Amino acid sequence: MRTVMLIGGGVCVGTGILTAALGGFGVPGGDVATQISKLGYDAVGDLTIFPSGYVALVLFFTGLFLLIAANAGAYKETGGY
């Protein structure tokens, strides 16, 4: 069971990071770097979380929880080391 939790947690964390990096956060008008010509500033202050960003956060924290839960008693198997 622990192996399944470790693999599932790793997949969730990795998918969450990729989802966040590939469109989870941004500026509604397009890429942050291209907003200088439209707005006159870099628009970092207007950064928002898109719906895929919320999915990314849920995936990341779910995966993190699974990884922590799977490793919670690992010290007992190693004799404390």
Protein Blocks (a to p, Z undefined) as FASTA:
>chain_A
ZZmmmmmmmmmmmmmmmmmmnopaccfkbcfklmmmmnopaolmmpccdfklmmmmmmmm
mmmmmmmmmmmmmmmmnooZZ
